[in-house]
Amino acid sequence: MVGTRTMPSGCHPARPGAGVGGWMPVGQLGRKPIRGWACNETKSVLVSQVMSVTDQGLNDAILDATKKAIERWGVERLTINDVCDAAKVSRATLYRAFPGGKEVLLEALRVRELEVFFTTLRAHAEGETTLENTIVRCMVVATTELRNDQHLALMLAAEPNEVLSQLTVDGVPRIVRVATAYLTPLLEPYLSRKEAANLVEVVARVVISYFLAPSQQFDFTKESHARAFVRAHVIINESINQGAMQ
């Protein structure tokens, strides 16, 4: 559960509206995050500037602490002091790493979690040798990781509106951008870049939709279900399907 604060005597309530931020925690996949495939085109200019001028190890430590603090306090109650306490750094150090404060910090965390998610997803799908198998593998791995993410489950229970906004209206454009950057190259042996990007977007939106509102007909954690869905709803010419093998 998200923690509640006990206010010592003599303290004043926090400023109204002091820090409101959204976050989609997709990711400590298998509790072994994979880092390193920076997807710069998916970052905001501000975040990319921040990440380029500060120590990456410090950034990761602060972002890890942010994630832990969110688990305790929730996104809306989260303060910079909470993160500093968890990371054992001063406010000055945090603001040097993430100038702009809470919103920049949360945006950097969202981007990192998405990069971890899609790095792992791409690693699982890289060995497939047909278009259909690649799509099916992406759907199965993505859905499985989303369902197994205990942090995501915790946040959905504690702050459903916040998490849902990051999986729908507020967050989907970002998710689609990162998914396109990471997964389009897997489909380019079979399709043009534009067609591959369009298909990645459709698959990403389908997976999110079925995760948020599970179907009684299709369980995408099962390969047979994902394959049946693809064959029913995605028209794949056989010559295109075998493109990588030609």
SETIDREN-94859 format. One record per residue (C-alpha): residue number from 1; residue in three letters; x, z, y. Coordinates in steps of 0.25 Angstrom, whole numbers, always signed. Layout:
<sites>
<site num="NUM" residuo="ALA" xx="X" zz="Z" yy="Y"/>
...
</sites>
This chain:
<sites>
<site num="1" residuo="MET" xx="+0" zz="+0" yy="+0"/>
<site num="2" residuo="VAL" xx="+4" zz="-2" yy="+14"/>
<site num="3" residuo="GLY" xx="+9" zz="+11" yy="+20"/>
<site num="4" residuo="THR" xx="+3" zz="+19" yy="+31"/>
<site num="5" residuo="ARG" xx="+11" zz="+25" yy="+42"/>
<site num="6" residuo="THR" xx="+11" zz="+40" yy="+45"/>
<site num="7" residuo="MET" xx="+14" zz="+42" yy="+60"/>
<site num="8" residuo="PRO" xx="+22" zz="+54" yy="+64"/>
<site num="9" residuo="SER" xx="+16" zz="+63" yy="+75"/>
<site num="10" residuo="GLY" xx="+20" zz="+58" yy="+89"/>
<site num="11" residuo="CYS" xx="+21" zz="+43" yy="+85"/>
<site num="12" residuo="HIS" xx="+12" zz="+33" yy="+92"/>
<site num="13" residuo="PRO" xx="+4" zz="+22" yy="+84"/>
<site num="14" residuo="ALA" xx="+11" zz="+9" yy="+83"/>
<site num="15" residuo="ARG" xx="+8" zz="-2" yy="+93"/>
<site num="16" residuo="PRO" xx="-5" zz="-10" yy="+90"/>
<site num="17" residuo="GLY" xx="-1" zz="-23" yy="+84"/>
<site num="18" residuo="ALA" xx="+14" zz="-19" yy="+82"/>
<site num="19" residuo="GLY" xx="+18" zz="-29" yy="+72"/>
<site num="20" residuo="VAL" xx="+8" zz="-38" yy="+65"/>
<site num="21" residuo="GLY" xx="+14" zz="-47" yy="+55"/>
<site num="22" residuo="GLY" xx="+10" zz="-55" yy="+43"/>
<site num="23" residuo="TRP" xx="+18" zz="-57" yy="+30"/>
<site num="24" residuo="MET" xx="+16" zz="-64" yy="+17"/>
<site num="25" residuo="PRO" xx="+25" zz="-57" yy="+6"/>
<site num="26" residuo="VAL" xx="+27" zz="-68" yy="-4"/>
<site num="27" residuo="GLY" xx="+38" zz="-65" yy="-10"/>
<site num="28" residuo="GLN" xx="+48" zz="-55" yy="-17"/>
<site num="29" residuo="LEU" xx="+47" zz="-65" yy="-29"/>
<site num="30" residuo="GLY" xx="+51" zz="-58" yy="-41"/>
<site num="31" residuo="ARG" xx="+57" zz="-47" yy="-32"/>
<site num="32" residuo="LYS" xx="+70" zz="-57" yy="-31"/>
<site num="33" residuo="PRO" xx="+69" zz="-64" yy="-18"/>
<site num="34" residuo="ILE" xx="+77" zz="-77" yy="-17"/>
<site num="35" residuo="ARG" xx="+83" zz="-80" yy="-4"/>
<site num="36" residuo="GLY" xx="+91" zz="-90" yy="+2"/>
<site num="37" residuo="TRP" xx="+82" zz="-103" yy="+3"/>
<site num="38" residuo="ALA" xx="+79" zz="-102" yy="+18"/>
<site num="39" residuo="CYS" xx="+68" zz="-110" yy="+22"/>
<site num="40" residuo="ASN" xx="+71" zz="-111" yy="+37"/>
<site num="41" residuo="GLU" xx="+60" zz="-121" yy="+41"/>
<site num="42" residuo="THR" xx="+49" zz="-111" yy="+36"/>
<site num="43" residuo="LYS" xx="+54" zz="-100" yy="+46"/>
<site num="44" residuo="SER" xx="+50" zz="-98" yy="+60"/>
<site num="45" residuo="VAL" xx="+61" zz="-101" yy="+70"/>
<site num="46" residuo="LEU" xx="+62" zz="-86" yy="+74"/>
<site num="47" residuo="VAL" xx="+63" zz="-81" yy="+59"/>
<site num="48" residuo="SER" xx="+74" zz="-92" yy="+56"/>
<site num="49" residuo="GLN" xx="+82" zz="-88" yy="+68"/>
<site num="50" residuo="VAL" xx="+81" zz="-73" yy="+64"/>
<site num="51" residuo="MET" xx="+86" zz="-76" yy="+50"/>
<site num="52" residuo="SER" xx="+97" zz="-85" yy="+55"/>
<site num="53" residuo="VAL" xx="+104" zz="-75" yy="+64"/>
<site num="54" residuo="THR" xx="+103" zz="-62" yy="+56"/>
<site num="55" residuo="ASP" xx="+109" zz="-57" yy="+43"/>
<site num="56" residuo="GLN" xx="+100" zz="-62" yy="+31"/>
<site num="57" residuo="GLY" xx="+103" zz="-49" yy="+23"/>
<site num="58" residuo="LEU" xx="+98" zz="-41" yy="+35"/>
<site num="59" residuo="ASN" xx="+86" zz="-50" yy="+37"/>
<site num="60" residuo="ASP" xx="+82" zz="-49" yy="+22"/>
<site num="61" residuo="ALA" xx="+84" zz="-33" yy="+22"/>
<site num="62" residuo="ILE" xx="+74" zz="-33" yy="+34"/>
<site num="63" residuo="LEU" xx="+64" zz="-42" yy="+28"/>
<site num="64" residuo="ASP" xx="+65" zz="-34" yy="+15"/>
<site num="65" residuo="ALA" xx="+62" zz="-21" yy="+23"/>
<site num="66" residuo="THR" xx="+51" zz="-28" yy="+30"/>
<site num="67" residuo="LYS" xx="+44" zz="-31" yy="+17"/>
<site num="68" residuo="LYS" xx="+45" zz="-17" yy="+12"/>
<site num="69" residuo="ALA" xx="+40" zz="-12" yy="+25"/>
<site num="70" residuo="ILE" xx="+28" zz="-21" yy="+24"/>
<site num="71" residuo="GLU" xx="+25" zz="-16" yy="+10"/>
<site num="72" residuo="ARG" xx="+24" zz="-2" yy="+16"/>
<site num="73" residuo="TRP" xx="+17" zz="-4" yy="+30"/>
<site num="74" residuo="GLY" xx="+11" zz="-18" yy="+29"/>
<site num="75" residuo="VAL" xx="+13" zz="-29" yy="+39"/>
<site num="76" residuo="GLU" xx="+5" zz="-24" yy="+50"/>
<site num="77" residuo="ARG" xx="+11" zz="-10" yy="+50"/>
<site num="78" residuo="LEU" xx="+25" zz="-15" yy="+49"/>
<site num="79" residuo="THR" xx="+34" zz="-11" yy="+60"/>
<site num="80" residuo="ILE" xx="+48" zz="-15" yy="+63"/>
<site num="81" residuo="ASN" xx="+52" zz="-1" yy="+61"/>
<site num="82" residuo="ASP" xx="+47" zz="-1" yy="+47"/>
<site num="83" residuo="VAL" xx="+56" zz="-13" yy="+44"/>
<site num="84" residuo="CYS" xx="+68" zz="-7" yy="+50"/>
<site num="85" residuo="ASP" xx="+66" zz="+6" yy="+42"/>
<site num="86" residuo="ALA" xx="+65" zz="-2" yy="+29"/>
<site num="87" residuo="ALA" xx="+77" zz="-11" yy="+32"/>
<site num="88" residuo="LYS" xx="+85" zz="+1" yy="+38"/>
<site num="89" residuo="VAL" xx="+88" zz="-7" yy="+50"/>
<site num="90" residuo="SER" xx="+86" zz="-5" yy="+65"/>
<site num="91" residuo="ARG" xx="+76" zz="-12" yy="+73"/>
<site num="92" residuo="ALA" xx="+87" zz="-19" yy="+81"/>
<site num="93" residuo="THR" xx="+92" zz="-25" yy="+68"/>
<site num="94" residuo="LEU" xx="+79" zz="-29" yy="+64"/>
<site num="95" residuo="TYR" xx="+76" zz="-36" yy="+77"/>
<site num="96" residuo="ARG" xx="+89" zz="-43" yy="+76"/>
<site num="97" residuo="ALA" xx="+86" zz="-49" yy="+63"/>
<site num="98" residuo="PHE" xx="+71" zz="-52" yy="+66"/>
<site num="99" residuo="PRO" xx="+69" zz="-53" yy="+81"/>
<site num="100" residuo="GLY" xx="+55" zz="-53" yy="+84"/>
<site num="101" residuo="GLY" xx="+51" zz="-41" yy="+75"/>
<site num="102" residuo="LYS" xx="+40" zz="-40" yy="+65"/>
<site num="103" residuo="GLU" xx="+34" zz="-54" yy="+66"/>
<site num="104" residuo="VAL" xx="+48" zz="-60" yy="+64"/>
<site num="105" residuo="LEU" xx="+51" zz="-51" yy="+53"/>
<site num="106" residuo="LEU" xx="+38" zz="-54" yy="+46"/>
<site num="107" residuo="GLU" xx="+40" zz="-69" yy="+47"/>
<site num="108" residuo="ALA" xx="+54" zz="-68" yy="+42"/>
<site num="109" residuo="LEU" xx="+49" zz="-60" yy="+30"/>
<site num="110" residuo="ARG" xx="+38" zz="-70" yy="+27"/>
<site num="111" residuo="VAL" xx="+47" zz="-82" yy="+27"/>
<site num="112" residuo="ARG" xx="+57" zz="-75" yy="+18"/>
<site num="113" residuo="GLU" xx="+47" zz="-71" yy="+8"/>
<site num="114" residuo="LEU" xx="+42" zz="-85" yy="+8"/>
<site num="115" residuo="GLU" xx="+56" zz="-90" yy="+6"/>
<site num="116" residuo="VAL" xx="+58" zz="-81" yy="-6"/>
<site num="117" residuo="PHE" xx="+45" zz="-85" yy="-12"/>
<site num="118" residuo="PHE" xx="+47" zz="-100" yy="-11"/>
<site num="119" residuo="THR" xx="+62" zz="-99" yy="-15"/>
<site num="120" residuo="THR" xx="+57" zz="-93" yy="-28"/>
<site num="121" residuo="LEU" xx="+46" zz="-102" yy="-30"/>
<site num="122" residuo="ARG" xx="+55" zz="-114" yy="-28"/>
<site num="123" residuo="ALA" xx="+65" zz="-109" yy="-38"/>
<site num="124" residuo="HIS" xx="+54" zz="-108" yy="-48"/>
<site num="125" residuo="ALA" xx="+49" zz="-122" yy="-46"/>
<site num="126" residuo="GLU" xx="+62" zz="-130" yy="-44"/>
<site num="127" residuo="GLY" xx="+64" zz="-133" yy="-59"/>
<site num="128" residuo="GLU" xx="+51" zz="-140" yy="-61"/>
<site num="129" residuo="THR" xx="+51" zz="-155" yy="-64"/>
<site num="130" residuo="THR" xx="+37" zz="-160" yy="-60"/>
<site num="131" residuo="LEU" xx="+29" zz="-159" yy="-48"/>
<site num="132" residuo="GLU" xx="+18" zz="-152" yy="-55"/>
<site num="133" residuo="ASN" xx="+27" zz="-142" yy="-62"/>
<site num="134" residuo="THR" xx="+33" zz="-139" yy="-48"/>
<site num="135" residuo="ILE" xx="+19" zz="-136" yy="-42"/>
<site num="136" residuo="VAL" xx="+15" zz="-128" yy="-53"/>
<site num="137" residuo="ARG" xx="+27" zz="-120" yy="-53"/>
<site num="138" residuo="CYS" xx="+26" zz="-117" yy="-39"/>
<site num="139" residuo="MET" xx="+12" zz="-113" yy="-40"/>
<site num="140" residuo="VAL" xx="+14" zz="-103" yy="-52"/>
<site num="141" residuo="VAL" xx="+27" zz="-97" yy="-46"/>
<site num="142" residuo="ALA" xx="+21" zz="-95" yy="-32"/>
<site num="143" residuo="THR" xx="+8" zz="-89" yy="-37"/>
<site num="144" residuo="THR" xx="+15" zz="-80" yy="-47"/>
<site num="145" residuo="GLU" xx="+25" zz="-75" yy="-36"/>
<site num="146" residuo="LEU" xx="+13" zz="-72" yy="-26"/>
<site num="147" residuo="ARG" xx="+5" zz="-64" yy="-37"/>
<site num="148" residuo="ASN" xx="+17" zz="-56" yy="-41"/>
<site num="149" residuo="ASP" xx="+22" zz="-52" yy="-27"/>
<site num="150" residuo="GLN" xx="+19" zz="-37" yy="-27"/>
<site num="151" residuo="HIS" xx="+22" zz="-37" yy="-12"/>
<site num="152" residuo="LEU" xx="+12" zz="-48" yy="-9"/>
<site num="153" residuo="ALA" xx="+2" zz="-40" yy="-17"/>
<site num="154" residuo="LEU" xx="+5" zz="-27" yy="-9"/>
<site num="155" residuo="MET" xx="+3" zz="-34" yy="+4"/>
<site num="156" residuo="LEU" xx="-10" zz="-41" yy="+0"/>
<site num="157" residuo="ALA" xx="-16" zz="-28" yy="-4"/>
<site num="158" residuo="ALA" xx="-11" zz="-21" yy="+8"/>
<site num="159" residuo="GLU" xx="-12" zz="-31" yy="+19"/>
<site num="160" residuo="PRO" xx="-20" zz="-43" yy="+13"/>
<site num="161" residuo="ASN" xx="-24" zz="-49" yy="+27"/>
<site num="162" residuo="GLU" xx="-9" zz="-50" yy="+31"/>
<site num="163" residuo="VAL" xx="-4" zz="-56" yy="+18"/>
<site num="164" residuo="LEU" xx="-16" zz="-65" yy="+17"/>
<site num="165" residuo="SER" xx="-13" zz="-71" yy="+31"/>
<site num="166" residuo="GLN" xx="+1" zz="-74" yy="+26"/>
<site num="167" residuo="LEU" xx="-4" zz="-81" yy="+14"/>
<site num="168" residuo="THR" xx="-15" zz="-89" yy="+22"/>
<site num="169" residuo="VAL" xx="-16" zz="-92" yy="+37"/>
<site num="170" residuo="ASP" xx="-4" zz="-86" yy="+42"/>
<site num="171" residuo="GLY" xx="+6" zz="-88" yy="+31"/>
<site num="172" residuo="VAL" xx="+2" zz="-101" yy="+24"/>
<site num="173" residuo="PRO" xx="+9" zz="-110" yy="+34"/>
<site num="174" residuo="ARG" xx="+22" zz="-103" yy="+32"/>
<site num="175" residuo="ILE" xx="+20" zz="-102" yy="+16"/>
<site num="176" residuo="VAL" xx="+18" zz="-117" yy="+16"/>
<site num="177" residuo="ARG" xx="+30" zz="-120" yy="+25"/>
<site num="178" residuo="VAL" xx="+39" zz="-112" yy="+16"/>
<site num="179" residuo="ALA" xx="+33" zz="-117" yy="+3"/>
<site num="180" residuo="THR" xx="+35" zz="-132" yy="+8"/>
<site num="181" residuo="ALA" xx="+49" zz="-129" yy="+11"/>
<site num="182" residuo="TYR" xx="+53" zz="-123" yy="-2"/>
<site num="183" residuo="LEU" xx="+44" zz="-131" yy="-12"/>
<site num="184" residuo="THR" xx="+43" zz="-145" yy="-6"/>
<site num="185" residuo="PRO" xx="+57" zz="-149" yy="-11"/>
<site num="186" residuo="LEU" xx="+52" zz="-146" yy="-25"/>
<site num="187" residuo="LEU" xx="+41" zz="-156" yy="-24"/>
<site num="188" residuo="GLU" xx="+49" zz="-167" yy="-17"/>
<site num="189" residuo="PRO" xx="+54" zz="-173" yy="-30"/>
<site num="190" residuo="TYR" xx="+39" zz="-177" yy="-32"/>
<site num="191" residuo="LEU" xx="+33" zz="-179" yy="-19"/>
<site num="192" residuo="SER" xx="+37" zz="-183" yy="-4"/>
<site num="193" residuo="ARG" xx="+41" zz="-171" yy="+4"/>
<site num="194" residuo="LYS" xx="+27" zz="-171" yy="+12"/>
<site num="195" residuo="GLU" xx="+19" zz="-172" yy="-1"/>
<site num="196" residuo="ALA" xx="+28" zz="-161" yy="-7"/>
<site num="197" residuo="ALA" xx="+26" zz="-152" yy="+5"/>
<site num="198" residuo="ASN" xx="+11" zz="-154" yy="+5"/>
<site num="199" residuo="LEU" xx="+10" zz="-151" yy="-10"/>
<site num="200" residuo="VAL" xx="+18" zz="-138" yy="-8"/>
<site num="201" residuo="GLU" xx="+8" zz="-134" yy="+3"/>
<site num="202" residuo="VAL" xx="-4" zz="-136" yy="-5"/>
<site num="203" residuo="VAL" xx="+2" zz="-128" yy="-17"/>
<site num="204" residuo="ALA" xx="+6" zz="-117" yy="-8"/>
<site num="205" residuo="ARG" xx="-8" zz="-116" yy="-2"/>
<site num="206" residuo="VAL" xx="-14" zz="-116" yy="-16"/>
<site num="207" residuo="VAL" xx="-5" zz="-105" yy="-22"/>
<site num="208" residuo="ILE" xx="-8" zz="-96" yy="-10"/>
<site num="209" residuo="SER" xx="-23" zz="-99" yy="-11"/>
<site num="210" residuo="TYR" xx="-24" zz="-96" yy="-26"/>
<site num="211" residuo="PHE" xx="-15" zz="-84" yy="-24"/>
<site num="212" residuo="LEU" xx="-24" zz="-78" yy="-13"/>
<site num="213" residuo="ALA" xx="-37" zz="-82" yy="-21"/>
<site num="214" residuo="PRO" xx="-34" zz="-83" yy="-36"/>
<site num="215" residuo="SER" xx="-42" zz="-93" yy="-43"/>
<site num="216" residuo="GLN" xx="-49" zz="-91" yy="-57"/>
<site num="217" residuo="GLN" xx="-45" zz="-105" yy="-61"/>
<site num="218" residuo="PHE" xx="-30" zz="-106" yy="-57"/>
<site num="219" residuo="ASP" xx="-19" zz="-95" yy="-58"/>
<site num="220" residuo="PHE" xx="-7" zz="-101" yy="-53"/>
<site num="221" residuo="THR" xx="+2" zz="-91" yy="-59"/>
<site num="222" residuo="LYS" xx="-1" zz="-99" yy="-72"/>
<site num="223" residuo="GLU" xx="+6" zz="-112" yy="-73"/>
<site num="224" residuo="SER" xx="-5" zz="-118" yy="-81"/>
<site num="225" residuo="HIS" xx="-15" zz="-115" yy="-70"/>
<site num="226" residuo="ALA" xx="-6" zz="-120" yy="-59"/>
<site num="227" residuo="ARG" xx="-4" zz="-133" yy="-67"/>
<site num="228" residuo="ALA" xx="-18" zz="-135" yy="-69"/>
<site num="229" residuo="PHE" xx="-21" zz="-133" yy="-54"/>
<site num="230" residuo="VAL" xx="-10" zz="-143" yy="-50"/>
<site num="231" residuo="ARG" xx="-15" zz="-153" yy="-60"/>
<site num="232" residuo="ALA" xx="-29" zz="-152" yy="-55"/>
<site num="233" residuo="HIS" xx="-26" zz="-152" yy="-40"/>
<site num="234" residuo="VAL" xx="-13" zz="-159" yy="-37"/>
<site num="235" residuo="ILE" xx="-12" zz="-173" yy="-41"/>
<site num="236" residuo="ILE" xx="+2" zz="-176" yy="-46"/>
<site num="237" residuo="ASN" xx="+6" zz="-190" yy="-50"/>
<site num="238" residuo="GLU" xx="+14" zz="-190" yy="-63"/>
<site num="239" residuo="SER" xx="+25" zz="-198" yy="-58"/>
<site num="240" residuo="ILE" xx="+26" zz="-189" yy="-46"/>
<site num="241" residuo="ASN" xx="+26" zz="-177" yy="-55"/>
<site num="242" residuo="GLN" xx="+38" zz="-181" yy="-62"/>
<site num="243" residuo="GLY" xx="+45" zz="-185" yy="-49"/>
<site num="244" residuo="ALA" xx="+57" zz="-176" yy="-51"/>
<site num="245" residuo="MET" xx="+60" zz="-181" yy="-65"/>
<site num="246" residuo="GLN" xx="+61" zz="-196" yy="-60"/>
</sites>
